[in-house]
Amino acid sequence: MADTIAETVDLLYSIDQDHLTLDQQIALGSALANLAQAERLEQINERLRVIHQVLNTWALRAATTTDGR
């Protein structure tokens, strides 16, 4: 997904904004906002994956120890 986001960023920032109509400027602004949201969601998703790995490790350790510590 990161490659897709990077390619989209490159594409969006390569647009010559000086020659856009008002509607195109609004659409570009909306696309940039959506892209920022997608990047943030990807960061959140990555953090959740890390948390999931930590919790699974803890659960596995608890299941394999005799006293639960």
DRENDO-1510 file (C-alpha; in Angstrom, 1 decimal, always signed):
<recs>
REC; n; res; u; v; w
REC; 1; MET; +0.0; +0.0; +0.0 .
REC; 2; ALA; +2.9; +2.4; +0.7 .
REC; 3; ASP; +4.0; +2.3; -2.9 .
REC; 4; THR; +0.5; +3.2; -4.1 .
REC; 5; ILE; +0.4; +6.1; -1.6 .
REC; 6; ALA; +3.8; +7.3; -2.7 .
REC; 7; GLU; +2.9; +7.1; -6.4 .
REC; 8; THR; -0.3; +9.0; -5.7 .
REC; 9; VAL; +1.5; +11.7; -3.8 .
REC; 10; ASP; +4.0; +12.1; -6.7 .
REC; 11; LEU; +1.1; +12.4; -9.2 .
REC; 12; LEU; -0.9; +14.9; -7.1 .
REC; 13; TYR; +2.1; +17.1; -6.4 .
REC; 14; SER; +3.1; +17.1; -10.1 .
REC; 15; ILE; -0.1; +18.7; -11.1 .
REC; 16; ASP; +0.3; +22.4; -12.3 .
REC; 17; GLN; -2.2; +24.1; -10.0 .
REC; 18; ASP; -1.9; +27.4; -11.7 .
REC; 19; HIS; -3.9; +26.1; -14.7 .
REC; 20; LEU; -6.7; +24.4; -12.9 .
REC; 21; THR; -10.3; +25.5; -13.0 .
REC; 22; LEU; -12.0; +26.2; -9.6 .
REC; 23; ASP; -13.7; +22.8; -9.8 .
REC; 24; GLN; -10.4; +21.1; -10.5 .
REC; 25; GLN; -8.8; +22.9; -7.6 .
REC; 26; ILE; -11.6; +21.8; -5.3 .
REC; 27; ALA; -11.2; +18.2; -6.5 .
REC; 28; LEU; -7.4; +18.3; -6.0 .
REC; 29; GLY; -7.9; +19.7; -2.5 .
REC; 30; SER; -10.3; +16.9; -1.8 .
REC; 31; ALA; -7.9; +14.3; -3.2 .
REC; 32; LEU; -5.1; +15.6; -1.1 .
REC; 33; ALA; -7.3; +15.5; +2.0 .
REC; 34; ASN; -8.3; +11.9; +1.3 .
REC; 35; LEU; -4.7; +11.0; +0.7 .
REC; 36; ALA; -3.7; +12.5; +4.1 .
REC; 37; GLN; -6.5; +10.4; +5.7 .
REC; 38; ALA; -5.3; +7.3; +4.0 .
REC; 39; GLU; -1.7; +7.9; +5.2 .
REC; 40; ARG; -3.0; +8.4; +8.7 .
REC; 41; LEU; -5.1; +5.2; +8.6 .
REC; 42; GLU; -2.1; +3.2; +7.3 .
REC; 43; GLN; -0.1; +4.5; +10.3 .
REC; 44; ILE; -2.8; +3.5; +12.7 .
REC; 45; ASN; -3.1; +0.1; +11.0 .
REC; 46; GLU; +0.6; -0.5; +11.4 .
REC; 47; ARG; +0.5; +0.4; +15.1 .
REC; 48; LEU; -2.4; -1.9; +15.6 .
REC; 49; ARG; -0.4; -4.7; +14.0 .
REC; 50; VAL; +2.5; -4.1; +16.4 .
REC; 51; ILE; +0.1; -4.1; +19.4 .
REC; 52; HIS; -1.5; -7.3; +18.1 .
REC; 53; GLN; +2.0; -9.0; +17.9 .
REC; 54; VAL; +2.8; -7.9; +21.4 .
REC; 55; LEU; -0.4; -9.2; +22.8 .
REC; 56; ASN; -0.1; -12.5; +21.0 .
REC; 57; THR; +3.5; -12.9; +22.3 .
REC; 58; TRP; +2.2; -12.2; +25.9 .
REC; 59; ALA; -0.6; -14.7; +25.5 .
REC; 60; LEU; +1.7; -17.3; +24.1 .
REC; 61; ARG; +4.1; -16.8; +27.0 .
REC; 62; ALA; +1.3; -17.0; +29.5 .
REC; 63; ALA; +0.0; -20.2; +28.0 .
REC; 64; THR; +3.5; -21.8; +28.0 .
REC; 65; THR; +4.5; -21.0; +31.6 .
REC; 66; THR; +3.3; -23.1; +34.5 .
REC; 67; ASP; +2.5; -20.2; +36.8 .
REC; 68; GLY; +1.0; -17.8; +34.3 .
REC; 69; ARG; +3.8; -15.2; +34.5 .
</recs>
